[in-house]
Structure formats: C-alpha cells, structure tokens
Amino acid sequence: MAEARRLRGHKATATCCIASRDRPGLVATSGEDGCICWFDLRCKDVLFTMDLGANSISSLCFKPGIKD
C-alpha cells in the first residue's frame, strides 16, 4: 500500500478537501485560516492559495460545466 502524503499549504487546520472530477489530480482544501489551497497531486507543493479573510471556510464545491 502507498504511503499517505501530507499536503502543506494552510496556516491552520484544514476543514474540507474536495477532488475535481474534470481534472484528475486537482484537489482543493479549505481551512480555519480563511484560505483555499489548490493542489496538483502529481507534485508536492500547493499550486496557489486564495486568502478570503479571517473566517473559517467549512465547505467547498466544484461547479460542473465551468472550465478553467
């Protein structure tokens, strides 16, 4: 069995993790730090981070049909 990988990007606890159906390997996480981090599982680093303020983000959703 493959060893679990730890995604690093948040300054606080991650609260949600969701994988894209349209883009294999793309994962978005939200956190108590008010950020959304985007990861490509083919590499170890965060692709980019969206800082949305000081409030915790508790859920995420990919909207079908929207590309890029």
C-alpha positions as CSV (number, residue, x, y, z in Angstrom):
1,M,0.0,0.0,0.0
2,A,1.3,3.5,-0.8
3,E,2.3,5.8,2.0
4,A,-0.1,8.6,2.8
5,R,1.1,12.1,1.6
6,R,0.7,15.2,3.6
7,L,-0.4,18.3,1.7
8,R,1.1,21.5,3.1
9,G,-0.3,25.0,2.5
10,H,-2.6,26.0,5.3
11,K,-1.5,28.0,8.4
12,A,-4.3,26.3,10.4
13,T,-6.3,23.1,10.3
14,A,-7.8,22.1,7.0
15,T,-11.6,21.8,7.3
16,C,-12.6,20.4,3.9
17,C,-11.0,18.6,1.0
18,I,-12.5,18.0,-2.5
19,A,-11.2,16.4,-5.7
20,S,-12.1,17.6,-9.2
21,R,-14.0,15.2,-11.4
22,D,-13.0,17.1,-14.6
23,R,-9.3,17.4,-13.8
24,P,-7.6,14.3,-12.3
25,G,-5.2,15.1,-9.6
26,L,-6.6,18.5,-8.8
27,V,-7.6,18.9,-5.1
28,A,-8.9,22.0,-3.3
29,T,-8.8,22.3,0.5
30,S,-10.3,24.9,2.8
31,G,-9.2,25.8,6.3
32,E,-9.7,27.6,9.6
33,D,-7.2,30.2,8.3
34,G,-9.8,31.5,5.8
35,C,-7.8,30.2,2.8
36,I,-8.5,27.8,-0.1
37,C,-5.4,25.9,-1.3
38,W,-5.2,24.2,-4.7
39,F,-3.0,21.2,-5.2
40,D,-1.9,19.1,-8.1
41,L,-1.3,15.6,-6.6
42,R,1.4,14.9,-9.1
43,C,3.6,17.4,-7.2
44,K,4.0,18.1,-3.5
45,D,3.6,21.9,-3.3
46,V,0.5,24.0,-3.3
47,L,-0.3,25.4,-6.7
48,F,-1.9,28.6,-5.4
49,T,-3.7,29.9,-2.4
50,M,-6.8,32.2,-2.2
51,D,-6.9,34.2,1.1
52,L,-10.6,35.0,1.7
53,G,-10.3,36.6,5.2
54,A,-10.0,35.6,8.8
55,N,-13.2,33.4,9.0
56,S,-13.0,29.7,8.7
57,I,-14.2,28.0,5.5
58,S,-16.2,24.9,6.2
59,S,-17.2,23.6,2.8
60,L,-16.2,23.6,-0.9
61,C,-17.9,22.6,-4.2
62,F,-16.7,22.3,-7.8
63,K,-19.5,23.6,-10.1
64,P,-19.9,21.3,-13.1
65,G,-19.5,22.7,-16.6
66,I,-17.2,25.5,-15.7
67,K,-13.7,25.1,-17.3
68,D,-10.6,26.9,-16.0
